[in-house]
Amino acid sequence: MTCRDVLPLTGNYIDGELPEETCDHLQRHLLRCGSCRAEVDGLRMAVDVLRAATTPAVPSEAFIQSALATLAEELDIATVPAVPPGQLVLGIGTGRPSAD
Amino acid sequence: MRPPGSEDDYWVDRVRQGDGAAMEYLFRRYVHRVFGFAHAMLRSREDAEEVVTDTFLRVFRFAPELRGEGSFEGWLLRIARNLCLDRLRRPRLLTLPLEELGEATSLLTPVDQVDRTALRYLVEAALDRLPEEYRVALILRDVQGLSARETAEVLGKGETALRSLHQRARRALREALRALEEEDGEAAE
């Protein structure tokens, strides 16, 4: 495997998406090629920093309730009595189409 | 994400018939994904909330056939992405001054030892230097954890093209982080 072969695969390598055999070849190349090793390390560091700095934000329950009220009003949909989400899923699950 | 014709279509149809429980079911099922994406793009809880509400309004109003190929979730995120980009193209009243990076960390410092706020500012400043398409790909793939196929669907690209775009986006992010670190070092001298 040459540097030209390795560069397009670095993203999949970082994500652990390479087939085992290809991964082995790539790792053997990294052992003897400082340039490709630096490429992989730099990309991995950028991705780690991105993930560490940007934890997905979570919507508040107050917003969810408010948005549902807005949607119901805008779409002219009758609101349903508030029930816990778990019960709601079970309740409307009875009307699902079959898998056939 | 689910394939077209999945049970999501059934629930959308129920919403269009005025079923409030179906609307709440679909909203709660996907609100975290759409909100997380919009917040990462806009960095404002208030703006993200408005985008979420507008996104679901459009989805429930538009006829399902307008969705075209792809999953319900992909359609939702495509609409949210367009709404986010519309907002980002408006004149911005508040921008993050780079001076706020202050003592932002070195990339060589272990992530768990640095000030998280400074790290966030650093990453936000780096993301601001990237093309919109790169930002969307990075947020969907690396922050929200969508697969390449799912991200390709949101961006309207083939999977191979998306993988190439994502690779370029990661390299651009790395270069932007390095540039910011160098500028920060020069400013400190």
Chai-1 contact restraints between the chains, C-beta under 6 A:
chainA,res_idxA,chainB,res_idxB,connection_type,confidence,min_distance_angstrom,max_distance_angstrom,comment,restraint_id
A,G11,B,Q167,contact,1.0,0.0,6.0,A-B,restraint_1
A,G42,B,R174,contact,1.0,0.0,6.0,A-B,restraint_2
A,L43,B,R170,contact,1.0,0.0,6.0,A-B,restraint_3
A,L43,B,R174,contact,1.0,0.0,6.0,A-B,restraint_4
A,M45,B,L107,contact,1.0,0.0,6.0,A-B,restraint_5
A,A46,B,R170,contact,1.0,0.0,6.0,A-B,restraint_6
A,A46,B,L173,contact,1.0,0.0,6.0,A-B,restraint_7
A,A46,B,R174,contact,1.0,0.0,6.0,A-B,restraint_8
A,A46,B,L177,contact,1.0,0.0,6.0,A-B,restraint_9
A,V47,B,D142,contact,1.0,0.0,6.0,A-B,restraint_10
A,L50,B,V123,contact,1.0,0.0,6.0,A-B,restraint_11
A,L50,B,D142,contact,1.0,0.0,6.0,A-B,restraint_12
A,A52,B,V111,contact,1.0,0.0,6.0,A-B,restraint_13
A,A53,B,L119,contact,1.0,0.0,6.0,A-B,restraint_14
A,A53,B,R120,contact,1.0,0.0,6.0,A-B,restraint_15
A,A53,B,V123,contact,1.0,0.0,6.0,A-B,restraint_16
A,T54,B,A40,contact,1.0,0.0,6.0,A-B,restraint_17
A,T54,B,V143,contact,1.0,0.0,6.0,A-B,restraint_18
A,P56,B,G36,contact,1.0,0.0,6.0,A-B,restraint_19
A,A57,B,G36,contact,1.0,0.0,6.0,A-B,restraint_20
A,A57,B,H39,contact,1.0,0.0,6.0,A-B,restraint_21
A,P59,B,V31,contact,1.0,0.0,6.0,A-B,restraint_22
A,P59,B,F35,contact,1.0,0.0,6.0,A-B,restraint_23
A,F63,B,E49,contact,1.0,0.0,6.0,A-B,restraint_24
A,A67,B,T53,contact,1.0,0.0,6.0,A-B,restraint_25
A,L68,B,E24,contact,1.0,0.0,6.0,A-B,restraint_26
A,T70,B,T53,contact,1.0,0.0,6.0,A-B,restraint_27
A,L71,B,F56,contact,1.0,0.0,6.0,A-B,restraint_28
A,A72,B,G20,contact,1.0,0.0,6.0,A-B,restraint_29
A,E74,B,L57,contact,1.0,0.0,6.0,A-B,restraint_30
A,L75,B,F60,contact,1.0,0.0,6.0,A-B,restraint_31
A,I77,B,G18,contact,1.0,0.0,6.0,A-B,restraint_32
A,I77,B,G20,contact,1.0,0.0,6.0,A-B,restraint_33
A,I77,B,M23,contact,1.0,0.0,6.0,A-B,restraint_34
A,A78,B,G20,contact,1.0,0.0,6.0,A-B,restraint_35
A,T79,B,G20,contact,1.0,0.0,6.0,A-B,restraint_36
A,V80,B,G20,contact,1.0,0.0,6.0,A-B,restraint_37
A,V80,B,A21,contact,1.0,0.0,6.0,A-B,restraint_38
A,P85,B,R28,contact,1.0,0.0,6.0,A-B,restraint_39
A,I92,B,A21,contact,1.0,0.0,6.0,A-B,restraint_40
A,I92,B,Y25,contact,1.0,0.0,6.0,A-B,restraint_41
A,P97,B,Y10,contact,1.0,0.0,6.0,A-B,restraint_42
